[in-house]
């Protein structure tokens, strides 16, 4: 079933004519002609009793109302105002309309603080122009079920500030050509890939992996098996980990092809210390055996291998 969000056209506000007093009888209404507004100055035509001091006070109250509202959303007002000063002049109703839009898509209020602090420009956006087209794209082009929209946005709020035609749709087409279709189709867990530039992010990463010696087809299999590869930095992840694997561990590329998740583990926190412990004790483990277990399980396995080695030495002695 296709869910299509209906975007209502903006409505033109029609000023209402002033009501005539019901306390006057027909003769009284006829005997008192209406003033010619064209002959009056603006102040005479529309008299007001609001003084400049009162106007300033009202403006301050409205601004304070916004600050309190942001605090209720767990948003740091100073932080978002610095990045988006338009919040000061935006009508309070426009801020509420953004909240109502996100709520209508199943996003809990508890998630708004993180979303708005990451992207304060959302607070002054037009939901019908900026947000609903993104939701429509996720529902009907990416085919994310409605109940998973929340997960997509919470995992990657940046989706909400991306152009559908300029960013999201080109990325989707590229990923589909790479193989993200059928059982590998984009899900709420992998919609984060849609915010990556094809030319500046996705292609360079694929080219780097091919440069290591993998074919295009092998790289495609690797990223389908571990989509997180496309979110890693070349300089901060691929290069140092590939260098350590090939030079220090004397690794074989075929191993990385079978276990591309290697790049998802910390080089300094897990890969290096565990590999060094194995080398120091003269042991070896496959990459999954070395990395996929917890620290406690790894240490227990290391002790087990030491005890087994001692038993073998005693038996030979």
ZATIDO-825087 format. One record per residue (C-alpha): residue in three letters; z, x negated, y. Coordinates in steps of 0.25 Angstrom, whole numbers, padded with zeros to 4 digits. Layout:
REM residues N
{"Ala" {Z X Y}} ...
This chain:
REM residues 317
{"Unk" {0000 0000 0000}} {"Unk" {-0004 -0006 0014}} {"Unk" {0007 -0005 0024}} {"Unk" {0000 -0005 0038}} {"Unk" {0009 -0006 0050}} {"Unk" {0004 0004 0061}} {"Unk" {0005 -0003 0075}} {"Unk" {0007 0008 0085}} {"Unk" {-0001 0006 0098}} {"Unk" {0007 0004 0110}} {"Unk" {0011 0017 0118}} {"Unk" {0008 0019 0132}} {"Unk" {0020 0024 0140}} {"Unk" {0017 0036 0148}} {"Unk" {0027 0038 0160}} {"Unk" {0033 0051 0160}} {"Unk" {0032 0060 0173}} {"Unk" {0046 0063 0179}} {"Unk" {0052 0076 0174}} {"Unk" {0054 0087 0185}} {"Unk" {0068 0092 0187}} {"Unk" {0071 0104 0179}} {"Unk" {0082 0108 0189}} {"Unk" {0072 0112 0199}} {"Unk" {0066 0126 0199}} {"Unk" {0051 0127 0201}} {"Unk" {0052 0130 0216}} {"Unk" {0060 0118 0218}} {"Unk" {0051 0109 0211}} {"Unk" {0039 0114 0219}} {"Unk" {0046 0113 0232}} {"Unk" {0049 0098 0230}} {"Unk" {0036 0090 0229}} {"Unk" {0036 0077 0221}} {"Unk" {0035 0065 0230}} {"Unk" {0022 0057 0231}} {"Unk" {0025 0045 0223}} {"Unk" {0012 0038 0229}} {"Unk" {0018 0039 0243}} {"Unk" {0031 0032 0239}} {"Unk" {0035 0018 0237}} {"Unk" {0038 0013 0223}} {"Unk" {0053 0014 0226}} {"Unk" {0052 0028 0232}} {"Unk" {0044 0033 0220}} {"Unk" {0053 0027 0210}} {"Unk" {0067 0025 0216}} {"Unk" {0077 0017 0208}} {"Unk" {0091 0014 0209}} {"Unk" {0091 0001 0201}} {"Unk" {0096 -0011 0209}} {"Unk" {0091 -0025 0206}} {"Unk" {0105 -0028 0201}} {"Unk" {0105 -0017 0191}} {"Unk" {0091 -0021 0187}} {"Unk" {0096 -0035 0184}} {"Unk" {0108 -0029 0177}} {"Unk" {0099 -0020 0168}} {"Unk" {0090 -0032 0165}} {"Unk" {0102 -0040 0161}} {"Unk" {0107 -0029 0152}} {"Unk" {0094 -0028 0145}} {"Unk" {0093 -0043 0143}} {"Unk" {0108 -0043 0137}} {"Unk" {0103 -0031 0128}} {"Unk" {0093 -0040 0122}} {"Unk" {0102 -0052 0120}} {"Unk" {0112 -0043 0113}} {"Unk" {0101 -0038 0104}} {"Unk" {0096 -0052 0101}} {"Unk" {0110 -0056 0097}} {"Unk" {0111 -0043 0088}} {"Unk" {0099 -0048 0081}} {"Unk" {0106 -0062 0079}} {"Unk" {0096 -0068 0089}} {"Unk" {0100 -0079 0098}} {"Unk" {0096 -0074 0112}} {"Unk" {0095 -0087 0119}} {"Unk" {0087 -0093 0108}} {"Unk" {0076 -0082 0108}} {"Unk" {0076 -0080 0123}} {"Unk" {0073 -0095 0125}} {"Unk" {0061 -0094 0116}} {"Unk" {0057 -0080 0120}} {"Unk" {0061 -0077 0135}} {"Unk" {0053 -0064 0135}} {"Unk" {0064 -0058 0128}} {"Unk" {0071 -0057 0141}} {"Unk" {0061 -0047 0147}} {"Unk" {0057 -0040 0134}} {"Unk" {0061 -0026 0133}} {"Unk" {0073 -0024 0124}} {"Unk" {0064 -0013 0116}} {"Unk" {0054 -0024 0113}} {"Unk" {0064 -0032 0106}} {"Unk" {0069 -0020 0098}} {"Unk" {0055 -0017 0094}} {"Unk" {0053 -0030 0087}} {"Unk" {0066 -0028 0079}} {"Unk" {0061 -0014 0075}} {"Unk" {0048 -0020 0071}} {"Unk" {0055 -0030 0062}} {"Unk" {0065 -0020 0056}} {"Unk" {0053 -0011 0053}} {"Unk" {0048 -0022 0044}} {"Unk" {0061 -0023 0036}} {"Unk" {0066 -0036 0043}} {"Unk" {0081 -0035 0045}} {"Unk" {0088 -0037 0058}} {"Unk" {0096 -0048 0052}} {"Unk" {0083 -0056 0052}} {"Unk" {0079 -0054 0066}} {"Unk" {0088 -0065 0072}} {"Unk" {0081 -0076 0064}} {"Unk" {0067 -0070 0067}} {"Unk" {0069 -0068 0082}} {"Unk" {0075 -0082 0084}} {"Unk" {0064 -0089 0076}} {"Unk" {0053 -0081 0084}} {"Unk" {0059 -0075 0097}} {"Unk" {0045 -0070 0102}} {"Unk" {0046 -0059 0092}} {"Unk" {0057 -0052 0101}} {"Unk" {0047 -0049 0111}} {"Unk" {0034 -0047 0103}} {"Unk" {0027 -0034 0101}} {"Unk" {0030 -0029 0087}} {"Unk" {0017 -0021 0086}} {"Unk" {0008 -0032 0091}} {"Unk" {0016 -0044 0085}} {"Unk" {0024 -0040 0073}} {"Unk" {0018 -0028 0066}} {"Unk" {0004 -0035 0064}} {"Unk" {0012 -0046 0056}} {"Unk" {0019 -0036 0047}} {"Unk" {0006 -0029 0045}} {"Unk" {-0001 -0042 0041}} {"Unk" {0011 -0045 0031}} {"Unk" {0010 -0031 0025}} {"Unk" {-0004 -0029 0024}} {"Unk" {-0011 -0043 0024}} {"Unk" {-0001 -0051 0016}} {"Unk" {0004 -0039 0009}} {"Unk" {0019 -0042 0010}} {"Unk" {0027 -0030 0006}} {"Unk" {0034 -0023 0017}} {"Unk" {0048 -0026 0011}} {"Unk" {0044 -0041 0011}} {"Unk" {0040 -0042 0026}} {"Unk" {0055 -0044 0029}} {"Unk" {0055 -0057 0020}} {"Unk" {0042 -0062 0026}} {"Unk" {0047 -0061 0040}} {"Unk" {0061 -0066 0038}} {"Unk" {0055 -0078 0030}} {"Unk" {0045 -0081 0041}} {"Unk" {0048 -0074 0054}} {"Unk" {0036 -0082 0060}} {"Unk" {0027 -0072 0054}} {"Unk" {0030 -0062 0065}} {"Unk" {0025 -0071 0076}} {"Unk" {0012 -0075 0069}} {"Unk" {-0002 -0069 0072}} {"Unk" {-0007 -0061 0061}} {"Unk" {-0022 -0065 0064}} {"Unk" {-0019 -0079 0069}} {"Unk" {-0009 -0084 0059}} {"Unk" {-0005 -0075 0048}} {"Unk" {-0018 -0069 0042}} {"Unk" {-0025 -0083 0042}} {"Unk" {-0013 -0089 0035}} {"Unk" {-0014 -0078 0025}} {"Unk" {-0029 -0080 0022}} {"Unk" {-0027 -0095 0020}} {"Unk" {-0015 -0093 0011}} {"Unk" {-0023 -0082 0003}} {"Unk" {-0035 -0092 0001}} {"Unk" {-0025 -0103 -0004}} {"Unk" {-0020 -0093 -0015}} {"Unk" {-0009 -0085 -0009}} {"Unk" {-0014 -0072 -0015}} {"Unk" {-0011 -0063 -0027}} {"Unk" {0002 -0068 -0034}} {"Unk" {0003 -0079 -0023}} {"Unk" {0001 -0070 -0011}} {"Unk" {0009 -0072 0001}} {"Unk" {0023 -0065 0000}} {"Unk" {0035 -0063 0009}} {"Unk" {0039 -0076 0004}} {"Unk" {0027 -0084 0008}} {"Unk" {0022 -0076 0021}} {"Unk" {0028 -0088 0028}} {"Unk" {0015 -0095 0025}} {"Unk" {0008 -0086 0034}} {"Unk" {0013 -0092 0047}} {"Unk" {0007 -0106 0044}} {"Unk" {-0005 -0110 0051}} {"Unk" {-0017 -0112 0041}} {"Unk" {-0023 -0124 0049}} {"Unk" {-0010 -0130 0053}} {"Unk" {-0001 -0128 0042}} {"Unk" {-0006 -0123 0029}} {"Unk" {-0019 -0131 0028}} {"Unk" {-0012 -0144 0031}} {"Unk" {-0002 -0142 0020}} {"Unk" {-0012 -0139 0010}} {"Unk" {-0021 -0151 0014}} {"Unk" {-0008 -0160 0013}} {"Unk" {-0006 -0156 -0001}} {"Unk" {-0020 -0158 -0005}} {"Unk" {-0019 -0172 0002}} {"Unk" {-0008 -0175 -0008}} {"Unk" {-0018 -0174 -0019}} {"Unk" {-0018 -0159 -0023}} {"Unk" {-0031 -0151 -0023}} {"Unk" {-0032 -0138 -0015}} {"Unk" {-0030 -0129 -0027}} {"Unk" {-0017 -0137 -0031}} {"Unk" {-0012 -0136 -0017}} {"Unk" {-0015 -0121 -0018}} {"Unk" {-0007 -0119 -0031}} {"Unk" {0005 -0127 -0025}} {"Unk" {0006 -0119 -0013}} {"Unk" {0005 -0106 -0020}} {"Unk" {0016 -0111 -0030}} {"Unk" {0024 -0115 -0018}} {"Unk" {0020 -0108 -0005}} {"Unk" {0031 -0115 0003}} {"Unk" {0022 -0128 0002}} {"Unk" {0014 -0122 0014}} {"Unk" {0027 -0121 0023}} {"Unk" {0031 -0136 0021}} {"Unk" {0028 -0147 0031}} {"Unk" {0018 -0158 0028}} {"Unk" {0026 -0168 0035}} {"Unk" {0040 -0164 0032}} {"Unk" {0038 -0159 0018}} {"Unk" {0025 -0162 0011}} {"Unk" {0023 -0177 0015}} {"Unk" {0037 -0182 0012}} {"Unk" {0039 -0175 -0001}} {"Unk" {0025 -0178 -0006}} {"Unk" {0027 -0193 -0003}} {"Unk" {0040 -0193 -0010}} {"Unk" {0035 -0186 -0022}} {"Unk" {0023 -0195 -0023}} {"Unk" {0029 -0208 -0020}} {"Unk" {0044 -0208 -0023}} {"Unk" {0043 -0198 -0035}} {"Unk" {0029 -0203 -0040}} {"Unk" {0026 -0189 -0041}} {"Unk" {0013 -0182 -0046}} {"Unk" {0006 -0172 -0038}} {"Unk" {0004 -0163 -0050}} {"Unk" {0019 -0161 -0050}} {"Unk" {0019 -0156 -0035}} {"Unk" {0008 -0147 -0039}} {"Unk" {0016 -0141 -0050}} {"Unk" {0029 -0141 -0041}} {"Unk" {0025 -0140 -0026}} {"Unk" {0039 -0135 -0024}} {"Unk" {0043 -0149 -0023}} {"Unk" {0039 -0149 -0008}} {"Unk" {0050 -0138 -0006}} {"Unk" {0062 -0147 -0009}} {"Unk" {0069 -0156 0001}} {"Unk" {0064 -0170 0000}} {"Unk" {0077 -0176 0005}} {"Unk" {0086 -0166 0000}} {"Unk" {0081 -0164 -0014}} {"Unk" {0068 -0172 -0019}} {"Unk" {0073 -0186 -0015}} {"Unk" {0087 -0186 -0019}} {"Unk" {0084 -0179 -0033}} {"Unk" {0072 -0188 -0036}} {"Unk" {0081 -0201 -0032}} {"Unk" {0092 -0196 -0042}} {"Unk" {0082 -0194 -0053}} {"Unk" {0076 -0208 -0050}} {"Unk" {0090 -0215 -0049}} {"Unk" {0093 -0209 -0063}} {"Unk" {0080 -0212 -0069}} {"Unk" {0077 -0197 -0071}} {"Unk" {0066 -0188 -0068}} {"Unk" {0064 -0173 -0066}} {"Unk" {0052 -0164 -0063}} {"Unk" {0051 -0160 -0049}} {"Unk" {0056 -0145 -0052}} {"Unk" {0067 -0151 -0060}} {"Unk" {0071 -0160 -0049}} {"Unk" {0070 -0151 -0037}} {"Unk" {0072 -0136 -0041}} {"Unk" {0086 -0137 -0046}} {"Unk" {0099 -0137 -0037}} {"Unk" {0106 -0150 -0034}} {"Unk" {0117 -0146 -0044}} {"Unk" {0107 -0144 -0055}} {"Unk" {0099 -0157 -0052}} {"Unk" {0112 -0165 -0053}} {"Unk" {0116 -0158 -0066}} {"Unk" {0102 -0162 -0071}} {"Unk" {0104 -0176 -0066}} {"Unk" {0117 -0178 -0073}} {"Unk" {0112 -0172 -0086}} {"Unk" {0101 -0182 -0086}} {"Unk" {0111 -0193 -0084}} {"Unk" {0119 -0188 -0095}} {"Unk" {0107 -0187 -0104}} {"Unk" {0103 -0201 -0101}} {"Unk" {0117 -0206 -0104}} {"Unk" {0117 -0199 -0117}} {"Unk" {0103 -0206 -0120}} {"Unk" {0109 -0220 -0117}} {"Unk" {0121 -0218 -0126}} {"Unk" {0112 -0213 -0137}} {"Unk" {0103 -0225 -0136}} {"Unk" {0116 -0235 -0135}} 
